[in-house]
């Protein structure tokens, strides 16, 4: 693995941009057509509770079953309590990013056969595969450092990439065996991962230190080295690095953070839409020209303080998805307590749908709805892309965050334990 490149070399790497295919968002592991009949569902990770609710992927989003993602909690806690360093790391997560709670599930994807779900567990610094029939753990992979974070699954469903946020590393694992196939270095605090649509590249976005109080624009440099790192998904060698600090400065936005949060790519893989820390809106980035082409500022909630130190983990808006035909975006206005559908051509937002601390936005299985997790109300809410209006809300567990499409075997109604 080559040494990680400093910021001033990022512009040199930009020359490689035309050689890299930009990714389309992968909703879940590709189903195995040779396996038993499968049912498409949505997995909703209840981070503070240590469960995942499984709901139908469209329509009324009715509950299908529930998974305990920490069946080994007693064993993990015994290990943590026996190791002073791990105990300090565990308590740091609880009292910083966890807002006083443990983080038991960040991300999850089902295996192609629909028989297991793979879960990243931040407080336990690991990734586990859980058998959906028995509720038992198939395999466990401890990540480097002390916290696991966002994941991504390859288009063929065979590999899963997970960010080790304190290890500045992304691990790529065999989704069936848990064996590490490779890893690569990132910027500070790797966050979101996305495979390219052809499976040849992995994009990682690092967000830096989001738990410090040095949130004023002039102290932005204290947040760390925040970069988009693109690697070859076969060799795991670095292909390109994008430093959004340079791109933001080029359009006069020197006071804006360059910590890229959730992202989504256009269907033709030519545009990247991304959120950054502290900003109530998003940017459009043209991959071929290597430039930010449009800025969308969304409305503020008058009840939301502009004091950056009050934003949870530096995120004012956290969650963005796109209708499959590329015509609409859906944005989760986390600290502003709303979600809205935005016309991609005009960037005009639709109705501001009141929701409580929405933490993620995804697309329903039929592509007709945006689904946001209301971490402040313990429910998910569906918003119709066509009208921009809420259609249904469904109660889930404590502090839902990531929502992912996936599959279970037909007739599945929950784990045995």
SEZAMAR-565966 format. One record per residue (C-alpha): residue number from 1; y, z, x; residue in three letters. Coordinates in Angstrom, 2 decimals, always signed. Last residue first. Layout:
N
[pt NUM [Y Z X] "ALA"] ...
END
This chain:
417
[pt 417 [-15.53 +19.32 -33.62] "UNK"] [pt 416 [-17.26 +16.45 -35.45] "UNK"] [pt 415 [-14.38 +14.08 -34.84] "UNK"] [pt 414 [-12.61 +12.44 -37.77] "UNK"] [pt 413 [-13.14 +10.09 -40.70] "UNK"] [pt 412 [-14.91 +7.10 -39.10] "UNK"] [pt 411 [-16.34 +4.73 -41.72] "UNK"] [pt 410 [-15.73 +1.60 -39.67] "UNK"] [pt 409 [-15.53 +2.43 -35.98] "UNK"] [pt 408 [-12.09 +3.32 -34.70] "UNK"] [pt 407 [-9.36 +0.99 -33.45] "UNK"] [pt 406 [-5.90 +1.16 -31.93] "UNK"] [pt 405 [-2.19 +0.94 -32.64] "UNK"] [pt 404 [-0.10 +3.53 -30.81] "UNK"] [pt 403 [+2.36 +6.25 -31.82] "UNK"] [pt 402 [+3.85 +8.45 -29.08] "UNK"] [pt 401 [+5.80 +11.54 -30.11] "UNK"] [pt 400 [+4.71 +13.81 -32.92] "UNK"] [pt 399 [+6.08 +17.36 -32.63] "UNK"] [pt 398 [+3.56 +19.55 -34.49] "UNK"] [pt 397 [+1.10 +17.61 -36.63] "UNK"] [pt 396 [+1.42 +14.82 -39.21] "UNK"] [pt 395 [+3.14 +14.39 -42.58] "UNK"] [pt 394 [+3.50 +10.80 -43.86] "UNK"] [pt 393 [+6.81 +9.13 -44.74] "UNK"] [pt 392 [+7.09 +5.94 -46.79] "UNK"] [pt 391 [+9.16 +2.81 -47.41] "UNK"] [pt 390 [+12.42 +3.41 -45.53] "UNK"] [pt 389 [+14.91 +0.58 -45.65] "UNK"] [pt 388 [+15.77 -2.13 -43.12] "UNK"] [pt 387 [+15.14 -4.72 -45.83] "UNK"] [pt 386 [+12.85 -7.20 -44.06] "UNK"] [pt 385 [+11.70 -4.93 -41.24] "UNK"] [pt 384 [+10.55 -2.27 -43.71] "UNK"] [pt 383 [+10.86 +1.21 -42.25] "UNK"] [pt 382 [+7.82 +3.50 -41.95] "UNK"] [pt 381 [+8.25 +7.20 -41.25] "UNK"] [pt 380 [+5.98 +9.49 -39.25] "UNK"] [pt 379 [+5.99 +13.23 -39.82] "UNK"] [pt 378 [+6.52 +16.53 -38.06] "UNK"] [pt 377 [+10.20 +16.86 -39.07] "UNK"] [pt 376 [+11.96 +17.08 -35.69] "UNK"] [pt 375 [+9.43 +14.88 -33.90] "UNK"] [pt 374 [+9.97 +12.16 -36.46] "UNK"] [pt 373 [+7.71 +9.43 -35.09] "UNK"] [pt 372 [+8.93 +5.96 -35.99] "UNK"] [pt 371 [+6.98 +3.10 -37.59] "UNK"] [pt 370 [+8.64 -0.29 -37.91] "UNK"] [pt 369 [+7.13 -2.32 -40.70] "UNK"] [pt 368 [+5.91 -5.82 -41.53] "UNK"] [pt 367 [+3.82 -6.54 -38.43] "UNK"] [pt 366 [+0.53 -6.10 -40.31] "UNK"] [pt 365 [-0.67 -3.50 -37.85] "UNK"] [pt 364 [+2.59 -1.60 -38.02] "UNK"] [pt 363 [+5.12 -1.85 -35.20] "UNK"] [pt 362 [+6.28 +0.94 -32.88] "UNK"] [pt 361 [+9.22 +3.27 -32.50] "UNK"] [pt 360 [+9.22 +6.59 -30.63] "UNK"] [pt 359 [+10.97 +9.96 -30.54] "UNK"] [pt 358 [+12.80 +10.15 -33.84] "UNK"] [pt 357 [+14.76 +13.42 -33.90] "UNK"] [pt 356 [+14.76 +13.88 -37.67] "UNK"] [pt 355 [+15.12 +10.67 -39.68] "UNK"] [pt 354 [+18.02 +9.31 -41.72] "UNK"] [pt 353 [+17.77 +5.51 -42.03] "UNK"] [pt 352 [+20.93 +3.85 -40.72] "UNK"] [pt 351 [+21.04 +0.66 -42.77] "UNK"] [pt 350 [+20.99 -2.58 -40.78] "UNK"] [pt 349 [+22.28 -3.18 -37.26] "UNK"] [pt 348 [+23.95 -6.42 -36.24] "UNK"] [pt 347 [+22.65 -7.63 -32.87] "UNK"] [pt 346 [+23.44 -11.20 -34.02] "UNK"] [pt 345 [+20.22 -12.96 -32.98] "UNK"] [pt 344 [+18.05 -9.85 -32.70] "UNK"] [pt 343 [+18.93 -8.45 -36.12] "UNK"] [pt 342 [+18.73 -4.68 -35.70] "UNK"] [pt 341 [+16.55 -2.32 -37.76] "UNK"] [pt 340 [+17.72 +1.29 -37.70] "UNK"] [pt 339 [+16.47 +4.78 -37.01] "UNK"] [pt 338 [+18.44 +7.97 -37.50] "UNK"] [pt 337 [+18.85 +11.48 -36.18] "UNK"] [pt 336 [+21.64 +10.88 -33.66] "UNK"] [pt 335 [+19.75 +12.61 -30.85] "UNK"] [pt 334 [+16.78 +10.24 -31.19] "UNK"] [pt 333 [+18.35 +7.03 -32.46] "UNK"] [pt 332 [+15.02 +5.18 -32.70] "UNK"] [pt 331 [+15.65 +1.44 -32.62] "UNK"] [pt 330 [+13.83 -1.36 -34.41] "UNK"] [pt 329 [+14.41 -4.93 -33.27] "UNK"] [pt 328 [+14.23 -7.98 -35.49] "UNK"] [pt 327 [+13.60 -11.73 -35.16] "UNK"] [pt 326 [+10.98 -11.67 -32.41] "UNK"] [pt 325 [+8.15 -12.97 -34.61] "UNK"] [pt 324 [+6.13 -9.81 -33.86] "UNK"] [pt 323 [+8.92 -7.48 -35.05] "UNK"] [pt 322 [+10.25 -5.63 -32.03] "UNK"] [pt 321 [+10.14 -2.03 -30.82] "UNK"] [pt 320 [+12.54 +0.55 -29.36] "UNK"] [pt 319 [+12.25 +4.32 -28.87] "UNK"] [pt 318 [+14.46 +6.90 -27.20] "UNK"] [pt 317 [+18.17 +7.08 -28.04] "UNK"] [pt 316 [+20.25 +9.95 -26.63] "UNK"] [pt 315 [+17.72 +10.70 -23.92] "UNK"] [pt 314 [+18.76 +13.03 -21.09] "UNK"] [pt 313 [+15.57 +15.12 -21.52] "UNK"] [pt 312 [+16.86 +16.34 -24.88] "UNK"] [pt 311 [+20.61 +15.72 -25.04] "UNK"] [pt 310 [+22.66 +18.93 -25.01] "UNK"] [pt 309 [+23.74 +18.51 -21.37] "UNK"] [pt 308 [+25.32 +15.20 -22.31] "UNK"] [pt 307 [+27.98 +16.90 -24.44] "UNK"] [pt 306 [+28.80 +14.14 -26.94] "UNK"] [pt 305 [+27.69 +16.47 -29.72] "UNK"] [pt 304 [+25.85 +14.95 -32.66] "UNK"] [pt 303 [+27.23 +15.76 -36.11] "UNK"] [pt 302 [+29.36 +12.61 -36.15] "UNK"] [pt 301 [+26.16 +10.55 -35.69] "UNK"] [pt 300 [+27.14 +7.78 -33.34] "UNK"] [pt 299 [+26.86 +4.14 -34.30] "UNK"] [pt 298 [+25.02 +1.65 -32.07] "UNK"] [pt 297 [+26.42 -0.01 -28.97] "UNK"] [pt 296 [+24.63 -3.25 -28.15] "UNK"] [pt 295 [+25.15 -4.80 -24.74] "UNK"] [pt 294 [+24.28 -8.43 -24.01] "UNK"] [pt 293 [+23.36 -10.61 -21.05] "UNK"] [pt 292 [+22.25 -8.15 -18.39] "UNK"] [pt 291 [+21.40 -10.46 -15.51] "UNK"] [pt 290 [+18.36 -11.53 -13.47] "UNK"] [pt 289 [+18.85 -15.18 -14.44] "UNK"] [pt 288 [+15.18 -15.71 -15.31] "UNK"] [pt 287 [+14.62 -12.19 -16.67] "UNK"] [pt 286 [+17.55 -12.09 -19.06] "UNK"] [pt 285 [+18.33 -8.45 -19.86] "UNK"] [pt 284 [+19.45 -7.29 -23.31] "UNK"] [pt 283 [+20.82 -3.76 -23.44] "UNK"] [pt 282 [+20.49 -0.80 -25.79] "UNK"] [pt 281 [+22.41 +1.64 -27.97] "UNK"] [pt 280 [+23.52 +5.26 -28.05] "UNK"] [pt 279 [+23.53 +5.83 -24.28] "UNK"] [pt 278 [+22.71 +9.15 -22.55] "UNK"] [pt 277 [+19.71 +7.80 -20.60] "UNK"] [pt 276 [+19.00 +4.10 -20.83] "UNK"] [pt 275 [+17.49 +1.86 -23.50] "UNK"] [pt 274 [+15.90 -1.54 -22.88] "UNK"] [pt 273 [+15.51 -5.03 -24.27] "UNK"] [pt 272 [+13.87 -7.45 -21.85] "UNK"] [pt 271 [+14.16 -11.18 -22.40] "UNK"] [pt 270 [+12.12 -14.22 -21.34] "UNK"] [pt 269 [+8.65 -13.18 -22.46] "UNK"] [pt 268 [+8.50 -15.73 -25.26] "UNK"] [pt 267 [+7.72 -12.90 -27.70] "UNK"] [pt 266 [+10.70 -10.86 -26.46] "UNK"] [pt 265 [+9.98 -7.80 -24.36] "UNK"] [pt 264 [+10.34 -4.14 -25.32] "UNK"] [pt 263 [+11.60 -1.16 -23.36] "UNK"] [pt 262 [+11.63 +2.62 -23.62] "UNK"] [pt 261 [+13.79 +4.43 -21.00] "UNK"] [pt 260 [+15.53 +2.75 -18.07] "UNK"] [pt 259 [+17.47 +5.30 -16.02] "UNK"] [pt 258 [+20.45 +3.23 -14.88] "UNK"] [pt 257 [+22.98 +5.56 -16.46] "UNK"] [pt 256 [+26.31 +4.14 -17.59] "UNK"] [pt 255 [+29.54 +5.08 -15.80] "UNK"] [pt 254 [+29.56 +1.92 -13.65] "UNK"] [pt 253 [+29.44 -0.36 -16.68] "UNK"] [pt 252 [+31.71 -3.13 -15.33] "UNK"] [pt 251 [+29.34 -6.05 -15.83] "UNK"] [pt 250 [+28.14 -6.15 -12.21] "UNK"] [pt 249 [+27.90 -2.35 -12.15] "UNK"] [pt 248 [+25.21 -2.51 -14.85] "UNK"] [pt 247 [+23.19 -5.06 -12.87] "UNK"] [pt 246 [+23.46 -3.10 -9.62] "UNK"] [pt 245 [+22.43 +0.16 -11.27] "UNK"] [pt 244 [+19.63 -1.73 -13.02] "UNK"] [pt 243 [+17.63 -1.78 -9.78] "UNK"] [pt 242 [+14.82 -4.29 -10.21] "UNK"] [pt 241 [+11.88 -4.27 -7.81] "UNK"] [pt 240 [+9.46 -7.16 -7.42] "UNK"] [pt 239 [+5.91 -7.99 -6.38] "UNK"] [pt 238 [+4.58 -4.65 -5.18] "UNK"] [pt 237 [+0.86 -4.65 -4.42] "UNK"] [pt 236 [-1.55 -3.35 -7.04] "UNK"] [pt 235 [-4.07 -5.98 -5.85] "UNK"] [pt 234 [-5.25 -7.06 -9.28] "UNK"] [pt 233 [-2.36 -5.97 -11.51] "UNK"] [pt 232 [+0.22 -7.44 -9.12] "UNK"] [pt 231 [+3.13 -5.03 -9.22] "UNK"] [pt 230 [+6.53 -4.78 -10.89] "UNK"] [pt 229 [+8.70 -1.72 -10.23] "UNK"] [pt 228 [+11.73 -1.01 -12.41] "UNK"] [pt 227 [+13.83 +1.52 -10.55] "UNK"] [pt 226 [+15.43 +4.93 -10.73] "UNK"] [pt 225 [+15.92 +6.59 -7.31] "UNK"] [pt 224 [+17.09 +10.11 -8.08] "UNK"] [pt 223 [+19.20 +11.92 -10.66] "UNK"] [pt 222 [+21.72 +13.21 -8.13] "UNK"] [pt 221 [+23.46 +9.81 -7.95] "UNK"] [pt 220 [+24.56 +10.20 -11.56] "UNK"] [pt 219 [+26.90 +13.03 -10.59] "UNK"] [pt 218 [+30.05 +11.00 -11.28] "UNK"] [pt 217 [+28.65 +10.10 -14.70] "UNK"] [pt 216 [+28.31 +13.79 -15.71] "UNK"] [pt 215 [+24.70 +14.86 -16.31] "UNK"] [pt 214 [+24.13 +17.28 -13.45] "UNK"] [pt 213 [+22.39 +19.75 -15.78] "UNK"] [pt 212 [+18.96 +18.83 -14.47] "UNK"] [pt 211 [+15.98 +18.04 -16.66] "UNK"] [pt 210 [+16.04 +14.24 -16.62] "UNK"] [pt 209 [+15.29 +13.75 -12.92] "UNK"] [pt 208 [+14.53 +10.08 -12.33] "UNK"] [pt 207 [+13.71 +7.57 -15.06] "UNK"] [pt 206 [+11.11 +5.27 -13.47] "UNK"] [pt 205 [+10.14 +2.09 -15.34] "UNK"] [pt 204 [+6.81 +0.48 -14.49] "UNK"] [pt 203 [+5.84 -3.16 -15.08] "UNK"] [pt 202 [+2.24 -4.18 -14.50] "UNK"] [pt 201 [+1.30 -7.77 -13.74] "UNK"] [pt 200 [-1.58 -10.20 -14.23] "UNK"] [pt 199 [-2.72 -9.08 -17.68] "UNK"] [pt 198 [-1.68 -12.32 -19.35] "UNK"] [pt 197 [+0.67 -10.46 -21.70] "UNK"] [pt 196 [+2.16 -8.50 -18.84] "UNK"] [pt 195 [+1.04 -4.89 -18.74] "UNK"] [pt 194 [+3.62 -2.26 -19.65] "UNK"] [pt 193 [+4.21 +1.19 -18.16] "UNK"] [pt 192 [+6.85 +3.74 -19.21] "UNK"] [pt 191 [+7.81 +6.76 -17.13] "UNK"] [pt 190 [+7.66 +7.02 -13.36] "UNK"] [pt 189 [+9.59 +10.06 -12.09] "UNK"] [pt 188 [+11.37 +8.76 -8.98] "UNK"] [pt 187 [+10.72 +5.11 -8.17] "UNK"] [pt 186 [+7.17 +3.84 -8.01] "UNK"] [pt 185 [+4.15 +3.83 -5.71] "UNK"] [pt 184 [+0.93 +2.07 -6.66] "UNK"] [pt 183 [-2.61 +2.86 -7.70] "UNK"] [pt 182 [-6.01 +1.20 -7.83] "UNK"] [pt 181 [-9.30 +0.95 -9.69] "UNK"] [pt 180 [-9.59 +4.66 -10.35] "UNK"] [pt 179 [-12.83 +5.49 -12.16] "UNK"] [pt 178 [-12.37 +6.80 -15.71] "UNK"] [pt 177 [-15.69 +5.23 -16.72] "UNK"] [pt 176 [-14.83 +3.28 -19.87] "UNK"] [pt 175 [-11.06 +2.79 -19.43] "UNK"] [pt 174 [-11.38 +1.83 -15.76] "UNK"] [pt 173 [-8.28 +3.44 -14.33] "UNK"] [pt 172 [-4.93 +2.35 -12.91] "UNK"] [pt 171 [-2.92 +5.22 -11.43] "UNK"] [pt 170 [+0.87 +5.00 -11.29] "UNK"] [pt 169 [+2.59 +7.12 -8.65] "UNK"] [pt 168 [+5.83 +9.02 -8.16] "UNK"] [pt 167 [+3.67 +12.18 -7.96] "UNK"] [pt 166 [+5.85 +14.22 -10.32] "UNK"] [pt 165 [+5.57 +11.65 -13.11] "UNK"] [pt 164 [+1.98 +10.59 -12.62] "UNK"] [pt 163 [+2.30 +7.49 -14.78] "UNK"] [pt 162 [-0.88 +6.13 -16.35] "UNK"] [pt 161 [-2.36 +2.62 -16.33] "UNK"] [pt 160 [-5.42 +1.89 -18.48] "UNK"] [pt 159 [-7.91 -0.85 -17.80] "UNK"] [pt 158 [-10.59 -2.57 -19.91] "UNK"] [pt 157 [-8.65 -3.28 -23.11] "UNK"] [pt 156 [-8.49 -7.02 -22.48] "UNK"] [pt 155 [-4.70 -6.96 -22.81] "UNK"] [pt 154 [-4.46 -4.07 -20.32] "UNK"] [pt 153 [-3.63 -0.60 -21.65] "UNK"] [pt 152 [-0.42 +1.23 -20.92] "UNK"] [pt 151 [+0.29 +4.92 -20.30] "UNK"] [pt 150 [+3.25 +7.28 -20.45] "UNK"] [pt 149 [+3.09 +10.71 -18.75] "UNK"] [pt 148 [+0.87 +12.85 -16.52] "UNK"] [pt 147 [+2.25 +15.97 -14.81] "UNK"] [pt 146 [+1.52 +18.07 -11.72] "UNK"] [pt 145 [+1.21 +15.81 -8.72] "UNK"] [pt 144 [-1.42 +13.08 -8.47] "UNK"] [pt 143 [-3.37 +12.60 -11.68] "UNK"] [pt 142 [-6.54 +14.50 -12.63] "UNK"] [pt 141 [-9.07 +12.10 -14.24] "UNK"] [pt 140 [-11.43 +13.44 -16.92] "UNK"] [pt 139 [-14.50 +11.80 -18.42] "UNK"] [pt 138 [-16.47 +11.65 -21.66] "UNK"] [pt 137 [-14.86 +14.71 -23.24] "UNK"] [pt 136 [-16.38 +15.92 -26.50] "UNK"] [pt 135 [-15.01 +15.27 -29.99] "UNK"] [pt 134 [-18.47 +14.24 -31.17] "UNK"] [pt 133 [-17.86 +10.90 -32.88] "UNK"] [pt 132 [-14.53 +9.97 -31.36] "UNK"] [pt 131 [-15.72 +10.67 -27.80] "UNK"] [pt 130 [-12.66 +11.76 -25.84] "UNK"] [pt 129 [-11.55 +10.10 -22.61] "UNK"] [pt 128 [-9.25 +12.26 -20.52] "UNK"] [pt 127 [-6.13 +11.75 -18.43] "UNK"] [pt 126 [-4.69 +14.59 -16.37] "UNK"] [pt 125 [-1.80 +16.78 -15.36] "UNK"] [pt 124 [-2.86 +19.56 -17.79] "UNK"] [pt 123 [+0.68 +20.01 -19.11] "UNK"] [pt 122 [+1.17 +16.25 -19.34] "UNK"] [pt 121 [-2.05 +15.31 -21.18] "UNK"] [pt 120 [-2.71 +11.54 -21.12] "UNK"] [pt 119 [-5.28 +10.52 -23.73] "UNK"] [pt 118 [-8.07 +7.92 -23.82] "UNK"] [pt 117 [-9.73 +7.47 -27.22] "UNK"] [pt 116 [-13.42 +6.75 -27.66] "UNK"] [pt 115 [-15.79 +4.84 -29.95] "UNK"] [pt 114 [-13.50 +1.99 -30.98] "UNK"] [pt 113 [-15.52 -0.52 -28.94] "UNK"] [pt 112 [-12.41 -1.74 -27.10] "UNK"] [pt 111 [-11.46 +1.81 -26.07] "UNK"] [pt 110 [-8.67 +3.54 -27.98] "UNK"] [pt 109 [-5.27 +4.27 -26.48] "UNK"] [pt 108 [-3.27 +7.49 -26.14] "UNK"] [pt 107 [+0.05 +8.83 -24.83] "UNK"] [pt 106 [+1.83 +12.15 -24.36] "UNK"] [pt 105 [-0.61 +14.75 -25.54] "UNK"] [pt 104 [-0.75 +18.44 -24.62] "UNK"] [pt 103 [+2.82 +19.22 -23.69] "UNK"] [pt 102 [+3.27 +23.00 -23.80] "UNK"] [pt 101 [+6.31 +24.31 -25.65] "UNK"] [pt 100 [+9.62 +25.90 -24.64] "UNK"] [pt 99 [+11.55 +22.62 -24.70] "UNK"] [pt 98 [+8.52 +20.86 -23.19] "UNK"] [pt 97 [+10.62 +18.87 -20.73] "UNK"] [pt 96 [+11.94 +22.12 -19.22] "UNK"] [pt 95 [+10.36 +25.48 -20.08] "UNK"] [pt 94 [+6.83 +24.30 -20.77] "UNK"] [pt 93 [+6.82 +21.82 -17.87] "UNK"] [pt 92 [+8.04 +24.54 -15.50] "UNK"] [pt 91 [+5.36 +26.89 -16.83] "UNK"] [pt 90 [+2.60 +24.43 -15.95] "UNK"] [pt 89 [+4.12 +23.73 -12.51] "UNK"] [pt 88 [+4.33 +27.47 -11.77] "UNK"] [pt 87 [+0.74 +27.94 -12.92] "UNK"] [pt 86 [-0.38 +25.00 -10.75] "UNK"] [pt 85 [+1.18 +26.64 -7.71] "UNK"] [pt 84 [-0.25 +30.07 -8.53] "UNK"] [pt 83 [-3.84 +28.73 -9.00] "UNK"] [pt 82 [-6.20 +30.97 -10.99] "UNK"] [pt 81 [-4.10 +30.77 -14.16] "UNK"] [pt 80 [-4.23 +26.97 -14.02] "UNK"] [pt 79 [-8.01 +26.86 -13.65] "UNK"] [pt 78 [-8.51 +29.31 -16.50] "UNK"] [pt 77 [-6.08 +27.29 -18.61] "UNK"] [pt 76 [-8.11 +24.13 -18.05] "UNK"] [pt 75 [-11.37 +25.82 -19.02] "UNK"] [pt 74 [-9.92 +27.38 -22.16] "UNK"] [pt 73 [-8.26 +24.10 -23.20] "UNK"] [pt 72 [-11.42 +22.01 -22.93] "UNK"] [pt 71 [-11.28 +20.74 -26.52] "UNK"] [pt 70 [-7.68 +19.67 -25.83] "UNK"] [pt 69 [-7.35 +16.35 -27.67] "UNK"] [pt 68 [-8.52 +17.72 -31.02] "UNK"] [pt 67 [-8.72 +14.59 -33.14] "UNK"] [pt 66 [-7.77 +14.08 -36.79] "UNK"] [pt 65 [-8.86 +11.73 -39.53] "UNK"] [pt 64 [-7.93 +8.82 -41.80] "UNK"] [pt 63 [-4.49 +9.80 -43.06] "UNK"] [pt 62 [-2.69 +7.29 -45.25] "UNK"] [pt 61 [-0.28 +4.81 -43.70] "UNK"] [pt 60 [+0.62 +3.59 -47.24] "UNK"] [pt 59 [+0.42 -0.07 -46.27] "UNK"] [pt 58 [-0.13 -0.45 -42.53] "UNK"] [pt 57 [-2.17 +0.91 -39.60] "UNK"] [pt 56 [-4.08 +3.57 -41.51] "UNK"] [pt 55 [-3.66 +7.00 -39.97] "UNK"] [pt 54 [-5.26 +8.94 -37.11] "UNK"] [pt 53 [-3.61 +12.25 -36.30] "UNK"] [pt 52 [-3.78 +13.33 -32.68] "UNK"] [pt 51 [-3.98 +16.97 -31.69] "UNK"] [pt 50 [-2.71 +19.20 -28.91] "UNK"] [pt 49 [-0.12 +20.96 -31.01] "UNK"] [pt 48 [+3.01 +20.47 -28.90] "UNK"] [pt 47 [+2.40 +16.78 -28.37] "UNK"] [pt 46 [+1.17 +15.66 -31.76] "UNK"] [pt 45 [+0.01 +12.16 -30.73] "UNK"] [pt 44 [-0.12 +9.70 -33.62] "UNK"] [pt 43 [-2.96 +7.17 -33.35] "UNK"] [pt 42 [-2.62 +4.19 -35.67] "UNK"] [pt 41 [-5.59 +2.44 -37.19] "UNK"] [pt 40 [-7.50 -0.85 -37.13] "UNK"] [pt 39 [-11.07 -0.50 -38.38] "UNK"] [pt 38 [-14.04 -1.72 -36.38] "UNK"] [pt 37 [-17.45 -3.11 -37.28] "UNK"] [pt 36 [-20.00 -2.26 -34.61] "UNK"] [pt 35 [-19.58 -3.79 -31.18] "UNK"] [pt 34 [-19.81 -7.43 -30.15] "UNK"] [pt 33 [-16.24 -8.19 -31.22] "UNK"] [pt 32 [-14.89 -5.54 -28.85] "UNK"] [pt 31 [-11.36 -4.83 -30.00] "UNK"] [pt 30 [-8.49 -5.46 -27.59] "UNK"] [pt 29 [-7.02 -2.12 -26.59] "UNK"] [pt 28 [-3.74 -1.30 -28.25] "UNK"] [pt 27 [-0.25 -2.55 -29.11] "UNK"] [pt 26 [+0.43 -4.54 -25.96] "UNK"] [pt 25 [+4.13 -5.28 -25.60] "UNK"] [pt 24 [+4.83 -8.73 -24.21] "UNK"] [pt 23 [+5.22 -8.84 -20.48] "UNK"] [pt 22 [+7.43 -10.89 -18.20] "UNK"] [pt 21 [+5.60 -13.45 -16.08] "UNK"] [pt 20 [+6.56 -13.17 -12.44] "UNK"] [pt 19 [+7.32 -16.14 -10.21] "UNK"] [pt 18 [+10.76 -16.68 -11.70] "UNK"] [pt 17 [+11.78 -13.18 -10.64] "UNK"] [pt 16 [+10.87 -13.53 -6.98] "UNK"] [pt 15 [+14.48 -13.91 -5.95] "UNK"] [pt 14 [+15.08 -10.49 -7.45] "UNK"] [pt 13 [+13.17 -8.98 -4.56] "UNK"] [pt 12 [+16.11 -9.63 -2.27] "UNK"] [pt 11 [+18.39 -7.80 -4.71] "UNK"] [pt 10 [+16.07 -4.81 -4.58] "UNK"] [pt 9 [+16.34 -4.51 -0.79] "UNK"] [pt 8 [+19.43 -2.32 -1.00] "UNK"] [pt 7 [+17.62 +0.18 -3.19] "UNK"] [pt 6 [+14.97 +1.21 -0.69] "UNK"] [pt 5 [+11.44 -0.26 -0.70] "UNK"] [pt 4 [+8.36 +1.90 -1.15] "UNK"] [pt 3 [+6.07 +1.63 +1.85] "UNK"] [pt 2 [+3.34 -0.98 +1.54] "UNK"] [pt 1 [+0.00 +0.00 +0.00] "UNK"] 
END
